Amino acid sequence: MVMGKLIIFGLIVIYIGGVWKFWNGFSRTNFTQSLPNKIGLALLWPALFVANGSYRRNFRKALKG
């Protein structure tokens, strides 16, 4: 029971960390620099990271800095 809650907490922390890092590094990506783009791409990062090679490359660019 406790282990499950720790795993969920860890996943939430990783998700929020990914959103934060992508949000702050968005200007280093090749994506169109608009607020709706930034919000959508930041919030959907786990699914896009798994499914899209171009997004993975841009996500890594956003994390550098």
PQR file of N, CA, C, O and H, with PARSE charges and radii, in Angstrom:
ATOM      1  N   MET A   1       0.827  -1.195   0.000 -0.4000 1.5000
ATOM      2  CA  MET A   1       0.000   0.000   0.000 -0.0000 2.0000
ATOM      3  C   MET A   1       0.875   1.265   0.000  0.5500 1.7000
ATOM      4  O   MET A   1       0.687   2.157  -0.827 -0.5500 1.4000
ATOM      5  N   VAL A   2       1.811   1.327   0.919 -0.4000 1.5000
ATOM      6  CA  VAL A   2       2.698   2.492   0.994 -0.0000 2.0000
ATOM      7  C   VAL A   2       3.584   2.568  -0.246  0.5500 1.7000
ATOM      8  O   VAL A   2       3.837   3.653  -0.770 -0.5500 1.4000
ATOM      9  H   VAL A   2       1.963   0.603   1.591  0.4000 1.0000
ATOM     10  N   MET A   3       4.053   1.415  -0.710 -0.4000 1.5000
ATOM     11  CA  MET A   3       4.920   1.383  -1.887 -0.0000 2.0000
ATOM     12  C   MET A   3       4.185   1.913  -3.119  0.5500 1.7000
ATOM     13  O   MET A   3       4.764   2.644  -3.923 -0.5500 1.4000
ATOM     14  H   MET A   3       3.847   0.534  -0.284  0.4000 1.0000
ATOM     15  N   GLY A   4       2.921   1.548  -3.263 -0.4000 1.5000
ATOM     16  CA  GLY A   4       2.123   2.036  -4.385 -0.0000 2.0000
ATOM     17  C   GLY A   4       1.976   3.546  -4.359  0.5500 1.7000
ATOM     18  O   GLY A   4       2.061   4.204  -5.396 -0.5500 1.4000
ATOM     19  H   GLY A   4       2.451   0.954  -2.610  0.4000 1.0000
ATOM     20  N   LYS A   5       1.755   4.092  -3.172 -0.4000 1.5000
ATOM     21  CA  LYS A   5       1.620   5.545  -3.039 -0.0000 2.0000
ATOM     22  C   LYS A   5       2.937   6.246  -3.346  0.5500 1.7000
ATOM     23  O   LYS A   5       2.947   7.329  -3.931 -0.5500 1.4000
ATOM     24  H   LYS A   5       1.686   3.557  -2.330  0.4000 1.0000
ATOM     25  N   LEU A   6       4.041   5.631  -2.955 -0.4000 1.5000
ATOM     26  CA  LEU A   6       5.354   6.207  -3.256 -0.0000 2.0000
ATOM     27  C   LEU A   6       5.618   6.223  -4.756  0.5500 1.7000
ATOM     28  O   LEU A   6       6.163   7.190  -5.289 -0.5500 1.4000
ATOM     29  H   LEU A   6       4.033   4.751  -2.480  0.4000 1.0000
ATOM     30  N   ILE A   7       5.230   5.151  -5.428 -0.4000 1.5000
ATOM     31  CA  ILE A   7       5.417   5.082  -6.881 -0.0000 2.0000
ATOM     32  C   ILE A   7       4.582   6.154  -7.569  0.5500 1.7000
ATOM     33  O   ILE A   7       5.069   6.849  -8.461 -0.5500 1.4000
ATOM     34  H   ILE A   7       4.787   4.365  -4.995  0.4000 1.0000
ATOM     35  N   ILE A   8       3.327   6.289  -7.154 -0.4000 1.5000
ATOM     36  CA  ILE A   8       2.455   7.309  -7.740 -0.0000 2.0000
ATOM     37  C   ILE A   8       3.018   8.702  -7.478  0.5500 1.7000
ATOM     38  O   ILE A   8       3.045   9.544  -8.376 -0.5500 1.4000
ATOM     39  H   ILE A   8       2.932   5.725  -6.429  0.4000 1.0000
ATOM     40  N   PHE A   9       3.464   8.940  -6.258 -0.4000 1.5000
ATOM     41  CA  PHE A   9       4.058  10.235  -5.919 -0.0000 2.0000
ATOM     42  C   PHE A   9       5.286  10.500  -6.790  0.5500 1.7000
ATOM     43  O   PHE A   9       5.462  11.610  -7.293 -0.5500 1.4000
ATOM     44  H   PHE A   9       3.442   8.256  -5.529  0.4000 1.0000
ATOM     45  N   GLY A  10       6.128   9.494  -6.968 -0.4000 1.5000
ATOM     46  CA  GLY A  10       7.321   9.633  -7.799 -0.0000 2.0000
ATOM     47  C   GLY A  10       6.978   9.956  -9.244  0.5500 1.7000
ATOM     48  O   GLY A  10       7.624  10.802  -9.862 -0.5500 1.4000
ATOM     49  H   GLY A  10       5.985   8.593  -6.559  0.4000 1.0000
ATOM     50  N   LEU A  11       5.964   9.288  -9.787 -0.4000 1.5000
ATOM     51  CA  LEU A  11       5.545   9.555 -11.164 -0.0000 2.0000
ATOM     52  C   LEU A  11       5.004  10.975 -11.316  0.5500 1.7000
ATOM     53  O   LEU A  11       5.251  11.636 -12.325 -0.5500 1.4000
ATOM     54  H   LEU A  11       5.439   8.601  -9.284  0.4000 1.0000
ATOM     55  N   ILE A  12       4.270  11.435 -10.315 -0.4000 1.5000
ATOM     56  CA  ILE A  12       3.747  12.803 -10.353 -0.0000 2.0000
ATOM     57  C   ILE A  12       4.893  13.811 -10.322  0.5500 1.7000
ATOM     58  O   ILE A  12       4.876  14.800 -11.055 -0.5500 1.4000
ATOM     59  H   ILE A  12       4.069  10.898  -9.496  0.4000 1.0000
ATOM     60  N   VAL A  13       5.881  13.558  -9.478 -0.4000 1.5000
ATOM     61  CA  VAL A  13       7.040  14.454  -9.394 -0.0000 2.0000
ATOM     62  C   VAL A  13       7.788  14.485 -10.727  0.5500 1.7000
ATOM     63  O   VAL A  13       8.188  15.554 -11.187 -0.5500 1.4000
ATOM     64  H   VAL A  13       5.895  12.754  -8.883  0.4000 1.0000
ATOM     65  N   ILE A  14       7.978  13.324 -11.346 -0.4000 1.5000
ATOM     66  CA  ILE A  14       8.658  13.260 -12.646 -0.0000 2.0000
ATOM     67  C   ILE A  14       7.856  14.008 -13.710  0.5500 1.7000
ATOM     68  O   ILE A  14       8.425  14.743 -14.517 -0.5500 1.4000
ATOM     69  H   ILE A  14       7.653  12.456 -10.973  0.4000 1.0000
ATOM     70  N   TYR A  15       6.529  13.818 -13.709 -0.4000 1.5000
ATOM     71  CA  TYR A  15       5.672  14.500 -14.683 -0.0000 2.0000
ATOM     72  C   TYR A  15       5.777  16.018 -14.530  0.5500 1.7000
ATOM     73  O   TYR A  15       5.991  16.736 -15.507 -0.5500 1.4000
ATOM     74  H   TYR A  15       6.067  13.221 -13.053  0.4000 1.0000
ATOM     75  N   ILE A  16       5.625  16.495 -13.301 -0.4000 1.5000
ATOM     76  CA  ILE A  16       5.684  17.941 -13.048 -0.0000 2.0000
ATOM     77  C   ILE A  16       7.072  18.491 -13.385  0.5500 1.7000
ATOM     78  O   ILE A  16       7.194  19.586 -13.935 -0.5500 1.4000
ATOM     79  H   ILE A  16       5.452  15.912 -12.507  0.4000 1.0000
ATOM     80  N   GLY A  17       8.109  17.732 -13.055 -0.4000 1.5000
ATOM     81  CA  GLY A  17       9.465  18.155 -13.400 -0.0000 2.0000
ATOM     82  C   GLY A  17       9.653  18.268 -14.903  0.5500 1.7000
ATOM     83  O   GLY A  17      10.286  19.209 -15.381 -0.5500 1.4000
ATOM     84  H   GLY A  17       8.010  16.843 -12.609  0.4000 1.0000
ATOM     85  N   GLY A  18       9.109  17.314 -15.651 -0.4000 1.5000
ATOM     86  CA  GLY A  18       9.196  17.362 -17.114 -0.0000 2.0000
ATOM     87  C   GLY A  18       8.464  18.558 -17.690  0.5500 1.7000
ATOM     88  O   GLY A  18       8.961  19.225 -18.597 -0.5500 1.4000
ATOM     89  H   GLY A  18       8.595  16.550 -15.262  0.4000 1.0000
ATOM     90  N   VAL A  19       7.269  18.828 -17.153 -0.4000 1.5000
ATOM     91  CA  VAL A  19       6.507  20.001 -17.605 -0.0000 2.0000
ATOM     92  C   VAL A  19       7.307  21.272 -17.336  0.5500 1.7000
ATOM     93  O   VAL A  19       7.426  22.135 -18.207 -0.5500 1.4000
ATOM     94  H   VAL A  19       6.865  18.287 -16.416  0.4000 1.0000
ATOM     95  N   TRP A  20       7.849  21.381 -16.139 -0.4000 1.5000
ATOM     96  CA  TRP A  20       8.606  22.582 -15.734 -0.0000 2.0000
ATOM     97  C   TRP A  20       9.839  22.794 -16.620  0.5500 1.7000
ATOM     98  O   TRP A  20      10.078  23.896 -17.114 -0.5500 1.4000
ATOM     99  H   TRP A  20       7.753  20.680 -15.432  0.4000 1.0000
ATOM    100  N   LYS A  21      10.617  21.724 -16.814 -0.4000 1.5000
ATOM    101  CA  LYS A  21      11.843  21.839 -17.616 -0.0000 2.0000
ATOM    102  C   LYS A  21      11.511  22.168 -19.073  0.5500 1.7000
ATOM    103  O   LYS A  21      12.179  22.997 -19.691 -0.5500 1.4000
ATOM    104  H   LYS A  21      10.423  20.829 -16.413  0.4000 1.0000
ATOM    105  N   PHE A  22      10.472  21.514 -19.626 -0.4000 1.5000
ATOM    106  CA  PHE A  22      10.096  21.785 -21.012 -0.0000 2.0000
ATOM    107  C   PHE A  22       9.588  23.218 -21.149  0.5500 1.7000
ATOM    108  O   PHE A  22       9.934  23.915 -22.103 -0.5500 1.4000
ATOM    109  H   PHE A  22       9.929  20.841 -19.124  0.4000 1.0000
ATOM    110  N   TRP A  23       8.774  23.649 -20.205 -0.4000 1.5000
ATOM    111  CA  TRP A  23       8.218  25.009 -20.232 -0.0000 2.0000
ATOM    112  C   TRP A  23       9.340  26.044 -20.258  0.5500 1.7000
ATOM    113  O   TRP A  23       9.309  26.989 -21.047 -0.5500 1.4000
ATOM    114  H   TRP A  23       8.493  23.082 -19.430  0.4000 1.0000
ATOM    115  N   ASN A  24      10.315  25.855 -19.400 -0.4000 1.5000
ATOM    116  CA  ASN A  24      11.408  26.823 -19.306 -0.0000 2.0000
ATOM    117  C   ASN A  24      12.364  26.761 -20.495  0.5500 1.7000
ATOM    118  O   ASN A  24      13.018  27.758 -20.800 -0.5500 1.4000
ATOM    119  H   ASN A  24      10.340  25.088 -18.760  0.4000 1.0000
ATOM    120  N   GLY A  25      12.461  25.634 -21.165 -0.4000 1.5000
ATOM    121  CA  GLY A  25      13.364  25.501 -22.300 -0.0000 2.0000
ATOM    122  C   GLY A  25      12.677  25.538 -23.647  0.5500 1.7000
ATOM    123  O   GLY A  25      13.306  25.274 -24.672 -0.5500 1.4000
ATOM    124  H   GLY A  25      11.930  24.823 -20.917  0.4000 1.0000
ATOM    125  N   PHE A  26      11.389  25.862 -23.659 -0.4000 1.5000
ATOM    126  CA  PHE A  26      10.602  25.824 -24.896 -0.0000 2.0000
ATOM    127  C   PHE A  26      11.216  26.672 -26.008  0.5500 1.7000
ATOM    128  O   PHE A  26      11.138  26.302 -27.179 -0.5500 1.4000
ATOM    129  H   PHE A  26      10.878  26.077 -22.827  0.4000 1.0000
ATOM    130  N   SER A  27      11.813  27.785 -25.661 -0.4000 1.5000
ATOM    131  CA  SER A  27      12.376  28.682 -26.686 -0.0000 2.0000
ATOM    132  C   SER A  27      13.534  28.045 -27.451  0.5500 1.7000
ATOM    133  O   SER A  27      13.876  28.515 -28.536 -0.5500 1.4000
ATOM    134  H   SER A  27      11.877  28.086 -24.710  0.4000 1.0000
ATOM    135  N   ARG A  28      14.140  26.995 -26.918 -0.4000 1.5000
ATOM    136  CA  ARG A  28      15.249  26.312 -27.603 -0.0000 2.0000
ATOM    137  C   ARG A  28      14.766  25.257 -28.604  0.5500 1.7000
ATOM    138  O   ARG A  28      15.580  24.652 -29.302 -0.5500 1.4000
ATOM    139  H   ARG A  28      13.861  26.613 -26.037  0.4000 1.0000
ATOM    140  N   THR A  29      13.461  25.033 -28.680 -0.4000 1.5000
ATOM    141  CA  THR A  29      12.929  24.009 -29.583 -0.0000 2.0000
ATOM    142  C   THR A  29      12.625  24.598 -30.952  0.5500 1.7000
ATOM    143  O   THR A  29      12.704  25.810 -31.154 -0.5500 1.4000
ATOM    144  H   THR A  29      12.799  25.525 -28.113  0.4000 1.0000
ATOM    145  N   ASN A  30      12.277  23.721 -31.892 -0.4000 1.5000
ATOM    146  CA  ASN A  30      11.894  24.150 -33.235 -0.0000 2.0000
ATOM    147  C   ASN A  30      10.392  24.370 -33.357  0.5500 1.7000
ATOM    148  O   ASN A  30       9.903  24.664 -34.448 -0.5500 1.4000
ATOM    149  H   ASN A  30      12.213  22.736 -31.728  0.4000 1.0000
ATOM    150  N   PHE A  31       9.656  24.234 -32.271 -0.4000 1.5000
ATOM    151  CA  PHE A  31       8.206  24.389 -32.318 -0.0000 2.0000
ATOM    152  C   PHE A  31       7.826  25.856 -32.475  0.5500 1.7000
ATOM    153  O   PHE A  31       8.569  26.750 -32.070 -0.5500 1.4000
ATOM    154  H   PHE A  31      10.053  23.995 -31.385  0.4000 1.0000
ATOM    155  N   THR A  32       6.654  26.090 -33.071 -0.4000 1.5000
ATOM    156  CA  THR A  32       6.127  27.444 -33.189 -0.0000 2.0000
ATOM    157  C   THR A  32       5.950  28.027 -31.793  0.5500 1.7000
ATOM    158  O   THR A  32       5.325  27.420 -30.924 -0.5500 1.4000
ATOM    159  H   THR A  32       6.050  25.363 -33.400  0.4000 1.0000
ATOM    160  N   GLN A  33       6.508  29.210 -31.597 -0.4000 1.5000
ATOM    161  CA  GLN A  33       6.535  29.832 -30.270 -0.0000 2.0000
ATOM    162  C   GLN A  33       5.214  30.534 -29.969  0.5500 1.7000
ATOM    163  O   GLN A  33       5.115  31.755 -30.079 -0.5500 1.4000
ATOM    164  H   GLN A  33       7.015  29.704 -32.303  0.4000 1.0000
ATOM    165  N   SER A  34       4.201  29.755 -29.589 -0.4000 1.5000
ATOM    166  CA  SER A  34       2.915  30.330 -29.202 -0.0000 2.0000
ATOM    167  C   SER A  34       2.496  29.726 -27.867  0.5500 1.7000
ATOM    168  O   SER A  34       2.893  28.611 -27.528 -0.5500 1.4000
ATOM    169  H   SER A  34       4.282  28.762 -29.499  0.4000 1.0000
ATOM    170  N   LEU A  35       1.698  30.465 -27.118 -0.4000 1.5000
ATOM    171  CA  LEU A  35       1.275  29.998 -25.803 -0.0000 2.0000
ATOM    172  C   LEU A  35       0.460  28.704 -25.877  0.5500 1.7000
ATOM    173  O   LEU A  35       0.717  27.792 -25.091 -0.5500 1.4000
ATOM    174  H   LEU A  35       1.375  31.371 -27.393  0.4000 1.0000
ATOM    175  N   PRO A  36      -0.522  28.585 -26.800 -0.5600 1.5000
ATOM    176  CA  PRO A  36      -1.261  27.314 -26.874  0.2800 2.0000
ATOM    177  C   PRO A  36      -0.344  26.123 -27.190  0.5500 1.7000
ATOM    178  O   PRO A  36      -0.516  25.036 -26.639 -0.5500 1.4000
ATOM    179  N   ASN A  37       0.622  26.338 -28.075 -0.4000 1.5000
ATOM    180  CA  ASN A  37       1.597  25.290 -28.397 -0.0000 2.0000
ATOM    181  C   ASN A  37       2.393  24.906 -27.162  0.5500 1.7000
ATOM    182  O   ASN A  37       2.566  23.725 -26.860 -0.5500 1.4000
ATOM    183  H   ASN A  37       0.762  27.221 -28.523  0.4000 1.0000
ATOM    184  N   LYS A  38       2.869  25.901 -26.463 -0.4000 1.5000
ATOM    185  CA  LYS A  38       3.691  25.679 -25.277 -0.0000 2.0000
ATOM    186  C   LYS A  38       2.917  24.891 -24.222  0.5500 1.7000
ATOM    187  O   LYS A  38       3.446  23.944 -23.640 -0.5500 1.4000
ATOM    188  H   LYS A  38       2.729  26.861 -26.708  0.4000 1.0000
ATOM    189  N   ILE A  39       1.674  25.277 -23.978 -0.4000 1.5000
ATOM    190  CA  ILE A  39       0.845  24.596 -22.975 -0.0000 2.0000
ATOM    191  C   ILE A  39       0.584  23.153 -23.383  0.5500 1.7000
ATOM    192  O   ILE A  39       0.805  22.232 -22.598 -0.5500 1.4000
ATOM    193  H   ILE A  39       1.244  26.046 -24.451  0.4000 1.0000
ATOM    194  N   GLY A  40       0.117  22.958 -24.604 -0.4000 1.5000
ATOM    195  CA  GLY A  40      -0.221  21.610 -25.069 -0.0000 2.0000
ATOM    196  C   GLY A  40       0.969  20.676 -25.093  0.5500 1.7000
ATOM    197  O   GLY A  40       0.883  19.540 -24.627 -0.5500 1.4000
ATOM    198  H   GLY A  40      -0.063  23.707 -25.242  0.4000 1.0000
ATOM    199  N   LEU A  41       2.069  21.147 -25.630 -0.4000 1.5000
ATOM    200  CA  LEU A  41       3.257  20.302 -25.736 -0.0000 2.0000
ATOM    201  C   LEU A  41       3.874  20.017 -24.372  0.5500 1.7000
ATOM    202  O   LEU A  41       4.436  18.943 -24.156 -0.5500 1.4000
ATOM    203  H   LEU A  41       2.139  22.070 -26.008  0.4000 1.0000
ATOM    204  N   ALA A  42       3.772  20.967 -23.457 -0.4000 1.5000
ATOM    205  CA  ALA A  42       4.304  20.748 -22.109 -0.0000 2.0000
ATOM    206  C   ALA A  42       3.458  19.729 -21.349  0.5500 1.7000
ATOM    207  O   ALA A  42       4.001  18.839 -20.695 -0.5500 1.4000
ATOM    208  H   ALA A  42       3.316  21.840 -23.633  0.4000 1.0000
ATOM    209  N   LEU A  43       2.142  19.853 -21.431 -0.4000 1.5000
ATOM    210  CA  LEU A  43       1.267  18.958 -20.669 -0.0000 2.0000
ATOM    211  C   LEU A  43       1.237  17.537 -21.229  0.5500 1.7000
ATOM    212  O   LEU A  43       1.044  16.578 -20.482 -0.5500 1.4000
ATOM    213  H   LEU A  43       1.701  20.576 -21.963  0.4000 1.0000
ATOM    214  N   LEU A  44       1.426  17.403 -22.526 -0.4000 1.5000
ATOM    215  CA  LEU A  44       1.359  16.077 -23.159 -0.0000 2.0000
ATOM    216  C   LEU A  44       2.725  15.424 -23.331  0.5500 1.7000
ATOM    217  O   LEU A  44       2.849  14.447 -24.070 -0.5500 1.4000
ATOM    218  H   LEU A  44       1.583  18.182 -23.133  0.4000 1.0000
ATOM    219  N   TRP A  45       3.743  15.942 -22.668 -0.4000 1.5000
ATOM    220  CA  TRP A  45       5.104  15.479 -22.925 -0.0000 2.0000
ATOM    221  C   TRP A  45       5.308  13.978 -22.776  0.5500 1.7000
ATOM    222  O   TRP A  45       6.039  13.413 -23.589 -0.5500 1.4000
ATOM    223  H   TRP A  45       3.642  16.735 -22.068  0.4000 1.0000
ATOM    224  N   PRO A  46       4.715  13.280 -21.793 -0.5600 1.5000
ATOM    225  CA  PRO A  46       5.027  11.840 -21.696  0.2800 2.0000
ATOM    226  C   PRO A  46       4.572  11.052 -22.928  0.5500 1.7000
ATOM    227  O   PRO A  46       5.316  10.222 -23.451 -0.5500 1.4000
ATOM    228  N   ALA A  47       3.344  11.321 -23.385 -0.4000 1.5000
ATOM    229  CA  ALA A  47       2.819  10.594 -24.546 -0.0000 2.0000
ATOM    230  C   ALA A  47       3.586  10.953 -25.811  0.5500 1.7000
ATOM    231  O   ALA A  47       3.923  10.075 -26.607 -0.5500 1.4000
ATOM    232  H   ALA A  47       2.740  11.995 -22.961  0.4000 1.0000
ATOM    233  N   LEU A  48       3.863  12.235 -25.998 -0.4000 1.5000
ATOM    234  CA  LEU A  48       4.588  12.664 -27.188 -0.0000 2.0000
ATOM    235  C   LEU A  48       6.028  12.164 -27.178  0.5500 1.7000
ATOM    236  O   LEU A  48       6.572  11.815 -28.225 -0.5500 1.4000
ATOM    237  H   LEU A  48       3.590  12.947 -25.352  0.4000 1.0000
ATOM    238  N   PHE A  49       6.639  12.127 -26.015 -0.4000 1.5000
ATOM    239  CA  PHE A  49       8.015  11.646 -25.896 -0.0000 2.0000
ATOM    240  C   PHE A  49       8.113  10.189 -26.332  0.5500 1.7000
ATOM    241  O   PHE A  49       9.071   9.800 -27.000 -0.5500 1.4000
ATOM    242  H   PHE A  49       6.197  12.410 -25.163  0.4000 1.0000
ATOM    243  N   VAL A  50       7.131   9.392 -25.957 -0.4000 1.5000
ATOM    244  CA  VAL A  50       7.130   7.967 -26.306 -0.0000 2.0000
ATOM    245  C   VAL A  50       6.814   7.766 -27.786  0.5500 1.7000
ATOM    246  O   VAL A  50       7.401   6.899 -28.434 -0.5500 1.4000
ATOM    247  H   VAL A  50       6.353   9.708 -25.414  0.4000 1.0000
ATOM    248  N   ALA A  51       5.891   8.559 -28.323 -0.4000 1.5000
ATOM    249  CA  ALA A  51       5.343   8.279 -29.647 -0.0000 2.0000
ATOM    250  C   ALA A  51       6.016   9.010 -30.804  0.5500 1.7000
ATOM    251  O   ALA A  51       5.821   8.618 -31.955 -0.5500 1.4000
ATOM    252  H   ALA A  51       5.413   9.263 -27.797  0.4000 1.0000
ATOM    253  N   ASN A  52       6.797  10.054 -30.548 -0.4000 1.5000
ATOM    254  CA  ASN A  52       7.241  10.905 -31.639 -0.0000 2.0000
ATOM    255  C   ASN A  52       8.731  11.232 -31.537  0.5500 1.7000
ATOM    256  O   ASN A  52       9.172  11.870 -30.581 -0.5500 1.4000
ATOM    257  H   ASN A  52       6.956  10.373 -29.613  0.4000 1.0000
ATOM    258  N   GLY A  53       9.488  10.795 -32.518 -0.4000 1.5000
ATOM    259  CA  GLY A  53      10.933  11.014 -32.521 -0.0000 2.0000
ATOM    260  C   GLY A  53      11.324  12.480 -32.598  0.5500 1.7000
ATOM    261  O   GLY A  53      12.265  12.908 -31.930 -0.5500 1.4000
ATOM    262  H   GLY A  53       9.129  10.276 -33.294  0.4000 1.0000
ATOM    263  N   SER A  54      10.611  13.252 -33.408 -0.4000 1.5000
ATOM    264  CA  SER A  54      10.900  14.678 -33.527 -0.0000 2.0000
ATOM    265  C   SER A  54      10.659  15.386 -32.194  0.5500 1.7000
ATOM    266  O   SER A  54      11.433  16.256 -31.795 -0.5500 1.4000
ATOM    267  H   SER A  54       9.846  12.904 -33.951  0.4000 1.0000
ATOM    268  N   TYR A  55       9.593  15.011 -31.522 -0.4000 1.5000
ATOM    269  CA  TYR A  55       9.318  15.610 -30.209 -0.0000 2.0000
ATOM    270  C   TYR A  55      10.421  15.250 -29.218  0.5500 1.7000
ATOM    271  O   TYR A  55      10.845  16.086 -28.421 -0.5500 1.4000
ATOM    272  H   TYR A  55       8.964  14.304 -31.847  0.4000 1.0000
ATOM    273  N   ARG A  56      10.886  13.994 -29.274 -0.4000 1.5000
ATOM    274  CA  ARG A  56      11.970  13.564 -28.368 -0.0000 2.0000
ATOM    275  C   ARG A  56      13.208  14.433 -28.548  0.5500 1.7000
ATOM    276  O   ARG A  56      13.820  14.860 -27.569 -0.5500 1.4000
ATOM    277  H   ARG A  56      10.542  13.315 -29.922  0.4000 1.0000
ATOM    278  N   ARG A  57      13.577  14.693 -29.801 -0.4000 1.5000
ATOM    279  CA  ARG A  57      14.749  15.532 -30.069 -0.0000 2.0000
ATOM    280  C   ARG A  57      14.542  16.948 -29.528  0.5500 1.7000
ATOM    281  O   ARG A  57      15.440  17.522 -28.912 -0.5500 1.4000
ATOM    282  H   ARG A  57      13.080  14.345 -30.597  0.4000 1.0000
ATOM    283  N   ASN A  58      13.361  17.499 -29.762 -0.4000 1.5000
ATOM    284  CA  ASN A  58      13.080  18.846 -29.280 -0.0000 2.0000
ATOM    285  C   ASN A  58      12.969  18.893 -27.763  0.5500 1.7000
ATOM    286  O   ASN A  58      13.357  19.885 -27.146 -0.5500 1.4000
ATOM    287  H   ASN A  58      12.632  17.033 -30.263  0.4000 1.0000
ATOM    288  N   PHE A  59      12.449  17.843 -27.160 -0.4000 1.5000
ATOM    289  CA  PHE A  59      12.358  17.776 -25.701 -0.0000 2.0000
ATOM    290  C   PHE A  59      13.761  17.806 -25.100  0.5500 1.7000
ATOM    291  O   PHE A  59      14.008  18.495 -24.111 -0.5500 1.4000
ATOM    292  H   PHE A  59      12.134  17.038 -27.662  0.4000 1.0000
ATOM    293  N   ARG A  60      14.664  17.060 -25.701 -0.4000 1.5000
ATOM    294  CA  ARG A  60      16.056  17.062 -25.213 -0.0000 2.0000
ATOM    295  C   ARG A  60      16.687  18.442 -25.367  0.5500 1.7000
ATOM    296  O   ARG A  60      17.444  18.881 -24.501 -0.5500 1.4000
ATOM    297  H   ARG A  60      14.463  16.500 -26.505  0.4000 1.0000
ATOM    298  N   LYS A  61      16.375  19.133 -26.475 -0.4000 1.5000
ATOM    299  CA  LYS A  61      16.876  20.501 -26.661 -0.0000 2.0000
ATOM    300  C   LYS A  61      16.357  21.410 -25.551  0.5500 1.7000
ATOM    301  O   LYS A  61      17.093  22.239 -25.016 -0.5500 1.4000
ATOM    302  H   LYS A  61      15.760  18.777 -27.179  0.4000 1.0000
ATOM    303  N   ALA A  62      15.085  21.244 -25.213 -0.4000 1.5000
ATOM    304  CA  ALA A  62      14.476  22.086 -24.177 -0.0000 2.0000
ATOM    305  C   ALA A  62      15.116  21.834 -22.819  0.5500 1.7000
ATOM    306  O   ALA A  62      15.232  22.755 -22.011 -0.5500 1.4000
ATOM    307  H   ALA A  62      14.487  20.571 -25.647  0.4000 1.0000
ATOM    308  N   LEU A  63      15.531  20.601 -22.556 -0.4000 1.5000
ATOM    309  CA  LEU A  63      16.103  20.272 -21.255 -0.0000 2.0000
ATOM    310  C   LEU A  63      17.536  20.763 -21.108  0.5500 1.7000
ATOM    311  O   LEU A  63      18.017  20.955 -19.992 -0.5500 1.4000
ATOM    312  H   LEU A  63      15.437  19.852 -23.212  0.4000 1.0000
ATOM    313  N   LYS A  64      18.216  20.965 -22.225 -0.4000 1.5000
ATOM    314  CA  LYS A  64      19.592  21.467 -22.148 -0.0000 2.0000
ATOM    315  C   LYS A  64      19.561  22.940 -21.787  0.5500 1.7000
ATOM    316  O   LYS A  64      18.687  23.678 -22.242 -0.5500 1.4000
ATOM    317  H   LYS A  64      17.825  20.809 -23.132  0.4000 1.0000
ATOM    318  N   GLY A  65      20.492  23.359 -20.989 -0.4000 1.5000
ATOM    319  CA  GLY A  65      20.516  24.781 -20.692 -0.0000 2.0000
ATOM    320  C   GLY A  65      20.931  25.008 -19.331  0.5500 1.7000
ATOM    321  O   GLY A  65      21.012  26.156 -18.894 -0.5500 1.4000
ATOM    322  H   GLY A  65      21.202  22.760 -20.619  0.4000 1.0000
TER
END
